[in-house]
Amino acid sequence: MKPSHFVQTAQTTRTQSGQSMTEYLVAMLVVMMIVGVSFTGEASVIEVFLEAVRIAFDKLSGFLSLPL
């Protein structure tokens, strides 16, 4: 038989599951705001990344179109 401090009731498990879901939700909201939203008027991280990819693609296609 298990000691009484190791026995979890269904209510305790449900409460802990709800708490972890809330923590995951808050963490995901923080990450989304850091990555997708700019507070200082500057471009967001996603916008900067996409602009860098666009510039790199333009340079690559320009290089590939040069004659041999």
N, CA, C and O atoms as CSV, one atom per row, in Angstrom:
chain,resi,resn,atom,element,x,y,z
A,1,MET,N,N,0.838,-1.188,0.000
A,1,MET,CA,C,0.000,0.000,0.000
A,1,MET,C,C,0.877,1.244,0.000
A,1,MET,O,O,1.882,1.303,0.709
A,2,LYS,N,N,0.495,2.236,-0.796
A,2,LYS,CA,C,1.265,3.471,-0.902
A,2,LYS,C,C,0.992,4.378,0.295
A,2,LYS,O,O,-0.107,4.387,0.848
A,3,PRO,N,N,2.012,5.138,0.683
A,3,PRO,CA,C,1.775,6.136,1.735
A,3,PRO,C,C,0.760,7.173,1.270
A,3,PRO,O,O,0.601,7.406,0.071
A,4,SER,N,N,0.088,7.783,2.212
A,4,SER,CA,C,-1.007,8.688,1.874
A,4,SER,C,C,-0.530,9.927,1.125
A,4,SER,O,O,-1.315,10.511,0.378
A,5,HIS,N,N,0.718,10.355,1.290
A,5,HIS,CA,C,1.171,11.558,0.595
A,5,HIS,C,C,1.483,11.284,-0.875
A,5,HIS,O,O,1.699,12.233,-1.629
A,6,PHE,N,N,1.515,10.025,-1.311
A,6,PHE,CA,C,1.732,9.704,-2.719
A,6,PHE,C,C,0.422,9.484,-3.475
A,6,PHE,O,O,0.432,9.405,-4.704
A,7,VAL,N,N,-0.671,9.387,-2.786
A,7,VAL,CA,C,-1.954,9.135,-3.425
A,7,VAL,C,C,-2.502,10.455,-3.965
A,7,VAL,O,O,-2.656,11.425,-3.223
A,8,GLN,N,N,-2.791,10.478,-5.261
A,8,GLN,CA,C,-3.369,11.673,-5.871
A,8,GLN,C,C,-4.837,11.407,-6.166
A,8,GLN,O,O,-5.206,10.347,-6.671
A,9,THR,N,N,-5.637,12.359,-5.850
A,9,THR,CA,C,-7.050,12.230,-6.176
A,9,THR,C,C,-7.285,12.734,-7.584
A,9,THR,O,O,-6.418,13.389,-8.163
A,10,ALA,N,N,-8.435,12.440,-8.135
A,10,ALA,CA,C,-8.779,12.899,-9.478
A,10,ALA,C,C,-8.842,14.422,-9.520
A,10,ALA,O,O,-8.468,15.031,-10.522
A,11,GLN,N,N,-9.309,15.036,-8.443
A,11,GLN,CA,C,-9.398,16.500,-8.395
A,11,GLN,C,C,-8.007,17.133,-8.453
A,11,GLN,O,O,-7.823,18.134,-9.144
A,12,THR,N,N,-7.034,16.576,-7.749
A,12,THR,CA,C,-5.674,17.107,-7.754
A,12,THR,C,C,-5.067,16.996,-9.146
A,12,THR,O,O,-4.438,17.941,-9.622
A,13,THR,N,N,-5.244,15.865,-9.798
A,13,THR,CA,C,-4.713,15.670,-11.138
A,13,THR,C,C,-5.349,16.645,-12.120
A,13,THR,O,O,-4.657,17.217,-12.963
A,14,ARG,N,N,-6.645,16.837,-12.019
A,14,ARG,CA,C,-7.346,17.761,-12.905
A,14,ARG,C,C,-6.856,19.197,-12.689
A,14,ARG,O,O,-6.666,19.935,-13.656
A,15,THR,N,N,-6.654,19.591,-11.450
A,15,THR,CA,C,-6.185,20.935,-11.142
A,15,THR,C,C,-4.780,21.152,-11.689
A,15,THR,O,O,-4.493,22.207,-12.256
A,16,GLN,N,N,-3.909,20.172,-11.525
A,16,GLN,CA,C,-2.549,20.299,-12.028
A,16,GLN,C,C,-2.537,20.352,-13.546
A,16,GLN,O,O,-1.744,21.094,-14.125
A,17,SER,N,N,-3.383,19.593,-14.193
A,17,SER,CA,C,-3.464,19.600,-15.647
A,17,SER,C,C,-3.947,20.960,-16.142
A,17,SER,O,O,-3.430,21.478,-17.132
A,18,GLY,N,N,-4.910,21.525,-15.479
A,18,GLY,CA,C,-5.400,22.847,-15.849
A,18,GLY,C,C,-4.354,23.914,-15.642
A,18,GLY,O,O,-4.260,24.852,-16.434
A,19,GLN,N,N,-3.565,23.790,-14.590
A,19,GLN,CA,C,-2.521,24.766,-14.321
A,19,GLN,C,C,-1.440,24.705,-15.395
A,19,GLN,O,O,-0.971,25.745,-15.858
A,20,SER,N,N,-1.042,23.506,-15.793
A,20,SER,CA,C,0.000,23.402,-16.818
A,20,SER,C,C,-0.501,23.929,-18.154
A,20,SER,O,O,0.272,24.529,-18.901
A,21,MET,N,N,-1.768,23.724,-18.472
A,21,MET,CA,C,-2.326,24.255,-19.705
A,21,MET,C,C,-2.284,25.786,-19.688
A,21,MET,O,O,-1.970,26.406,-20.704
A,22,THR,N,N,-2.591,26.387,-18.563
A,22,THR,CA,C,-2.535,27.834,-18.434
A,22,THR,C,C,-1.107,28.336,-18.591
A,22,THR,O,O,-0.877,29.357,-19.239
A,23,GLU,N,N,-0.149,27.629,-18.006
A,23,GLU,CA,C,1.249,28.033,-18.130
A,23,GLU,C,C,1.715,27.941,-19.578
A,23,GLU,O,O,2.408,28.840,-20.054
A,24,TYR,N,N,1.353,26.885,-20.284
A,24,TYR,CA,C,1.715,26.758,-21.696
A,24,TYR,C,C,1.084,27.881,-22.517
A,24,TYR,O,O,1.740,28.446,-23.392
A,25,LEU,N,N,-0.159,28.205,-22.250
A,25,LEU,CA,C,-0.854,29.259,-22.968
A,25,LEU,C,C,-0.167,30.605,-22.763
A,25,LEU,O,O,0.045,31.345,-23.724
A,26,VAL,N,N,0.177,30.923,-21.536
A,26,VAL,CA,C,0.851,32.186,-21.239
A,26,VAL,C,C,2.220,32.229,-21.919
A,26,VAL,O,O,2.598,33.252,-22.490
A,27,ALA,N,N,2.959,31.125,-21.858
A,27,ALA,CA,C,4.281,31.076,-22.493
A,27,ALA,C,C,4.164,31.263,-24.003
A,27,ALA,O,O,4.966,31.983,-24.598
A,28,MET,N,N,3.191,30.635,-24.623
A,28,MET,CA,C,3.017,30.779,-26.068
A,28,MET,C,C,2.605,32.204,-26.444
A,28,MET,O,O,3.047,32.718,-27.471
A,29,LEU,N,N,1.779,32.838,-25.639
A,29,LEU,CA,C,1.398,34.218,-25.909
A,29,LEU,C,C,2.605,35.146,-25.826
A,29,LEU,O,O,2.750,36.055,-26.644
A,30,VAL,N,N,3.468,34.920,-24.843
A,30,VAL,CA,C,4.671,35.737,-24.704
A,30,VAL,C,C,5.585,35.555,-25.906
A,30,VAL,O,O,6.107,36.533,-26.441
A,31,VAL,N,N,5.783,34.317,-26.334
A,31,VAL,CA,C,6.635,34.052,-27.497
A,31,VAL,C,C,6.038,34.693,-28.747
A,31,VAL,O,O,6.767,35.291,-29.538
A,32,MET,N,N,4.742,34.581,-28.935
A,32,MET,CA,C,4.095,35.182,-30.107
A,32,MET,C,C,4.254,36.700,-30.103
A,32,MET,O,O,4.476,37.303,-31.153
A,33,MET,N,N,4.143,37.310,-28.944
A,33,MET,CA,C,4.289,38.757,-28.873
A,33,MET,C,C,5.731,39.179,-29.126
A,33,MET,O,O,5.966,40.205,-29.763
A,34,ILE,N,N,6.695,38.411,-28.644
A,34,ILE,CA,C,8.100,38.749,-28.863
A,34,ILE,C,C,8.443,38.606,-30.345
A,34,ILE,O,O,9.121,39.463,-30.911
A,35,VAL,N,N,7.985,37.547,-30.962
A,35,VAL,CA,C,8.345,37.267,-32.345
A,35,VAL,C,C,7.511,38.089,-33.326
A,35,VAL,O,O,8.054,38.599,-34.306
A,36,GLY,N,N,6.233,38.225,-33.093
A,36,GLY,CA,C,5.353,38.787,-34.098
A,36,GLY,C,C,4.947,40.224,-33.934
A,36,GLY,O,O,4.444,40.826,-34.883
A,37,VAL,N,N,5.145,40.802,-32.763
A,37,VAL,CA,C,4.657,42.153,-32.516
A,37,VAL,C,C,5.826,43.043,-32.109
A,37,VAL,O,O,6.671,42.648,-31.306
A,38,SER,N,N,5.862,44.228,-32.663
A,38,SER,CA,C,6.902,45.188,-32.307
A,38,SER,C,C,6.285,46.289,-31.454
A,38,SER,O,O,5.255,46.859,-31.813
A,39,PHE,N,N,6.912,46.582,-30.336
A,39,PHE,CA,C,6.386,47.610,-29.445
A,39,PHE,C,C,7.043,48.968,-29.679
A,39,PHE,O,O,6.492,49.987,-29.262
A,40,THR,N,N,8.199,49.011,-30.329
A,40,THR,CA,C,8.946,50.257,-30.471
A,40,THR,C,C,8.763,50.897,-31.834
A,40,THR,O,O,9.436,51.883,-32.134
A,41,GLY,N,N,7.893,50.385,-32.655
A,41,GLY,CA,C,7.689,50.940,-33.980
A,41,GLY,C,C,8.624,50.352,-35.024
A,41,GLY,O,O,8.481,50.644,-36.212
A,42,GLU,N,N,9.565,49.541,-34.610
A,42,GLU,CA,C,10.470,48.887,-35.542
A,42,GLU,C,C,9.781,47.666,-36.138
A,42,GLU,O,O,8.705,47.265,-35.695
A,43,ALA,N,N,10.415,47.086,-37.143
A,43,ALA,CA,C,9.857,45.884,-37.761
A,43,ALA,C,C,9.958,44.710,-36.789
A,43,ALA,O,O,10.896,44.636,-35.995
A,44,SER,N,N,8.998,43.798,-36.852
A,44,SER,CA,C,9.034,42.623,-35.985
A,44,SER,C,C,10.104,41.650,-36.476
A,44,SER,O,O,10.642,41.804,-37.573
A,45,VAL,N,N,10.397,40.665,-35.665
A,45,VAL,CA,C,11.423,39.683,-36.005
A,45,VAL,C,C,11.049,38.940,-37.287
A,45,VAL,O,O,11.912,38.657,-38.119
A,46,ILE,N,N,9.789,38.630,-37.442
A,46,ILE,CA,C,9.334,37.920,-38.643
A,46,ILE,C,C,9.525,38.788,-39.882
A,46,ILE,O,O,9.974,38.299,-40.918
A,47,GLU,N,N,9.190,40.066,-39.783
A,47,GLU,CA,C,9.356,40.968,-40.921
A,47,GLU,C,C,10.828,41.111,-41.304
A,47,GLU,O,O,11.162,41.113,-42.489
A,48,VAL,N,N,11.703,41.231,-40.314
A,48,VAL,CA,C,13.144,41.341,-40.586
A,48,VAL,C,C,13.654,40.067,-41.255
A,48,VAL,O,O,14.429,40.136,-42.209
A,49,PHE,N,N,13.226,38.910,-40.764
A,49,PHE,CA,C,13.652,37.638,-41.341
A,49,PHE,C,C,13.176,37.504,-42.787
A,49,PHE,O,O,13.950,37.113,-43.660
A,50,LEU,N,N,11.915,37.824,-43.041
A,50,LEU,CA,C,11.386,37.711,-44.403
A,50,LEU,C,C,12.064,38.691,-45.349
A,50,LEU,O,O,12.293,38.360,-46.513
A,51,GLU,N,N,12.385,39.876,-44.880
A,51,GLU,CA,C,13.110,40.839,-45.710
A,51,GLU,C,C,14.509,40.327,-46.046
A,51,GLU,O,O,14.974,40.487,-47.175
A,52,ALA,N,N,15.183,39.712,-45.070
A,52,ALA,CA,C,16.513,39.143,-45.321
A,52,ALA,C,C,16.438,38.002,-46.336
A,52,ALA,O,O,17.309,37.889,-47.199
A,53,VAL,N,N,15.422,37.167,-46.244
A,53,VAL,CA,C,15.250,36.073,-47.214
A,53,VAL,C,C,14.984,36.640,-48.606
A,53,VAL,O,O,15.522,36.135,-49.591
A,54,ARG,N,N,14.162,37.684,-48.698
A,54,ARG,CA,C,13.866,38.302,-49.991
A,54,ARG,C,C,15.131,38.889,-50.623
A,54,ARG,O,O,15.368,38.718,-51.819
A,55,ILE,N,N,15.938,39.580,-49.820
A,55,ILE,CA,C,17.174,40.172,-50.336
A,55,ILE,C,C,18.139,39.080,-50.799
A,55,ILE,O,O,18.753,39.197,-51.859
A,56,ALA,N,N,18.268,38.032,-50.011
A,56,ALA,CA,C,19.166,36.930,-50.385
A,56,ALA,C,C,18.690,36.257,-51.672
A,56,ALA,O,O,19.506,35.918,-52.528
A,57,PHE,N,N,17.394,36.064,-51.816
A,57,PHE,CA,C,16.861,35.453,-53.034
A,57,PHE,C,C,17.101,36.356,-54.246
A,57,PHE,O,O,17.455,35.876,-55.323
A,58,ASP,N,N,16.906,37.667,-54.063
A,58,ASP,CA,C,17.163,38.604,-55.166
A,58,ASP,C,C,18.626,38.563,-55.592
A,58,ASP,O,O,18.925,38.563,-56.786
A,59,LYS,N,N,19.537,38.530,-54.625
A,59,LYS,CA,C,20.965,38.476,-54.945
A,59,LYS,C,C,21.324,37.158,-55.637
A,59,LYS,O,O,22.101,37.149,-56.591
A,60,LEU,N,N,20.765,36.058,-55.160
A,60,LEU,CA,C,21.028,34.756,-55.767
A,60,LEU,C,C,20.510,34.708,-57.195
A,60,LEU,O,O,21.212,34.257,-58.100
A,61,SER,N,N,19.296,35.167,-57.397
A,61,SER,CA,C,18.741,35.117,-58.765
A,61,SER,C,C,19.506,36.062,-59.695
A,61,SER,O,O,19.667,35.763,-60.878
A,62,GLY,N,N,19.974,37.191,-59.176
A,62,GLY,CA,C,20.797,38.088,-59.983
A,62,GLY,C,C,22.125,37.441,-60.365
A,62,GLY,O,O,22.590,37.584,-61.496
A,63,PHE,N,N,22.721,36.740,-59.431
A,63,PHE,CA,C,23.980,36.045,-59.692
A,63,PHE,C,C,23.783,34.932,-60.717
A,63,PHE,O,O,24.599,34.778,-61.625
A,64,LEU,N,N,22.717,34.162,-60.581
A,64,LEU,CA,C,22.470,33.053,-61.505
A,64,LEU,C,C,22.144,33.529,-62.912
A,64,LEU,O,O,22.339,32.788,-63.876
A,65,SER,N,N,21.648,34.760,-63.043
A,65,SER,CA,C,21.284,35.245,-64.375
A,65,SER,C,C,22.480,35.854,-65.118
A,65,SER,O,O,22.347,36.219,-66.286
A,66,LEU,N,N,23.634,35.970,-64.474
A,66,LEU,CA,C,24.819,36.508,-65.155
A,66,LEU,C,C,25.291,35.538,-66.237
A,66,LEU,O,O,25.190,34.321,-66.081
A,67,PRO,N,N,25.809,36.093,-67.333
A,67,PRO,CA,C,26.318,35.183,-68.394
A,67,PRO,C,C,27.590,34.481,-67.942
A,67,PRO,O,O,28.314,34.980,-67.081
A,68,LEU,N,N,27.850,33.330,-68.527
A,68,LEU,CA,C,29.052,32.572,-68.158
A,68,LEU,C,C,30.275,33.142,-68.749
A,68,LEU,O,O,31.368,32.618,-68.533
